[in-house]
Amino acid sequence: MLQELVGGKLDLFVSPLRGPVLTGDQAHPMDAPEIAVDETVSGLGLVVRTLGESQVPCGVVVPRVRLQEGVLVVGARLHVAPRAFEHVLVRVDEPSRLRNSLLVDRVRGHGLILSDRGLGCPCENDPVHVDLLRAATPGCARRVHLNNAGAALLSQPTLDAMTGHLRLEAEIGGYEAAGAARDAIDDTYAAVAELVGGRADEIALFDNATHAWNAAFYSVPLGPGDRILTGRAEYGSNVLAYLQVAQRTGAEVIVVPNDDYGQLDTVALADLIDDRTKVIGVTHVPTSGGLVNPAAEVGRIAREAGALFLLDATQSVGQFPVDVGILGADMLTGAGRKFLRGPRGTGFLWIRSEVLERLDPFVAEIRSATWDGDRGFTWVDGAARFESWENSYVNLLGLGAAVRQALDLGLDVIGRRTSMLGGELRDRLDALPGVRTHDLGEVRCAIVTASVDGVPAADVAAHLARSSVNVTTTVPEHTQFDTEDRGVHPLVRFSPHYYNTGDELDRAIQSVAAMTR
Ligand SMILES: Cc1ncc(COP(=O)(O)O)c(C=O)c1O
């Protein structure tokens, strides 16, 4: 769509720019983007447009050129028309001169990231790019944050989207602020849908991944003799829900064994599945290690058998591409705060529209259903029938900003860098005497779990914390099947993200090595 608006000239767009509504005398010049380009910028023209009805350019950019630490920077002043804007398109006449894809700017403290899908990427050893990403992440200056599987660091644009909305709520009222932010709120649904390859009306938003998952699972009609199939890496809360529902309904919980790689054995799954199987619940990436379960094969088997496939993608979304079409999921859940870099207190459910009628939503309330005024009610359309009325719109808009940023960077390039950093960290930990990593699976991701001989995991984590390296430890009860199988937990859990650097891995490794001497 954006391409069409400016014909072939669109090379960059700013996304998401969620500045406050600027009116009348508030309109003011703002610093325009800094753009890293190849040797020369002569003839580089920038035209900035807002995405309004008229598409009339609202500002003129006057290039200022300077050399900064070896990077040629185009600065400019932009006069913004007194109007609200959602996106700003930046047209660059000679895109071939652009080298880096990430452009960072501040608009009156409302940071935004300019990105270009086609050029450059945050992986491929582009230090300038990673530097820019880090510059737009306040926490990078304070900590070596290797706890992205816990909660990743917010970027400045996400922080700005949230604080901007919080301020607006204080200034004009919470309901009024939500009204003013309607388009941005809608865009959060669209962005999450795009992230997983679904449709906006297939997304329901929640305050965490567990509530999203509960909404799906507790809505699956089950009765005596029905079967719930799951794997040995399943997240603790999901297993507790299976056990509770089995007790309530007489359904049976069957745990599929692992294969030789330690991942869900899809051959065993295919053997176990039958027409009693109503739902297969699988955790894509467990909380307790670097395993990536073979979800696409599970999806294929589920589809053939006509069973519902509920995928817990809490640790995989934002870490690498997760596409419901490829994975064959019917329901998929995720958290905002982990690899998506959204705020705490956010989660989402994607639900395939074709399976809606096979589910009995577990709670009826004024968001999910309409009371007909008598003694009946009707579910609202789409995945909204799983939501409840009240929301933190601050968090929701933060989630939208974070997801847009991930989409702009590209999940494929994010995935390549996270897995590269995870692999490097794993290899280097394994090379230390007295240190062992414990990640299972044929495919491993950025979560790295390790033990240090003779040192409890909590002490290792505390030692790293004293060097400002954030890690955490696994909790045996959170993955009880895996604990039964291996008895290795608690382990130290490292989880780098794309904004971590080789120097930061060095610091973590040196800190662990110091414990083994
Ligand atoms: C695999 C997995 N599933 C579900 C959850 C629960 O997510 P939330 O804490 O957002 O409810 C987690 C949390 O760590 C997790 O790792």
The ligand as an SDF file (V2000), in Angstrom:
LIG
                    3D

 16 16  0  0  0  0  0  0  0  0999 V2000
    7.0140  -21.1200   26.7290 C   0  0  0  0  0  0  0  0  0  0  0  0
    6.2430  -20.1710   27.5880 C   0  0  0  0  0  0  0  0  0  0  0  0
    4.9020  -20.1890   27.5350 N   0  0  0  0  0  0  0  0  0  0  0  0
    4.1550  -19.3640   28.2720 C   0  0  0  0  0  0  0  0  0  0  0  0
    4.7380  -18.4710   29.1320 C   0  0  0  0  0  0  0  0  0  0  0  0
    3.8690  -17.5820   29.9580 C   0  0  0  0  0  0  0  0  0  0  0  0
    3.9160  -16.2520   29.4860 O   0  0  0  0  0  0  0  0  0  0  0  0
    3.3120  -15.0980   30.3810 P   0  0  0  0  0  0  0  0  0  0  0  0
    4.2070  -14.9610   31.5700 O   0  0  0  0  0  0  0  0  0  0  0  0
    3.2980  -13.8760   29.5090 O   0  0  0  0  0  0  0  0  0  0  0  0
    1.9400  -15.4930   30.7870 O   0  0  0  0  0  0  0  0  0  0  0  0
    6.1330  -18.4090   29.2320 C   0  0  0  0  0  0  0  0  0  0  0  0
    6.7820  -17.4730   30.1620 C   0  0  0  0  0  0  0  0  0  0  0  0
    7.9540  -17.5060   30.4010 O   0  0  0  0  0  0  0  0  0  0  0  0
    6.9020  -19.2820   28.4280 C   0  0  0  0  0  0  0  0  0  0  0  0
    8.2390  -19.2730   28.4710 O   0  0  0  0  0  0  0  0  0  0  0  0
  1  2  1  0
  2  3  1  0
  2 15  2  0
  3  4  2  0
  4  5  1  0
  5  6  1  0
  5 12  2  0
  6  7  1  0
  7  8  1  0
  8  9  2  0
  8 10  1  0
  8 11  1  0
 12 13  1  0
 12 15  1  0
 13 14  2  0
 15 16  1  0
M  END
$$$$
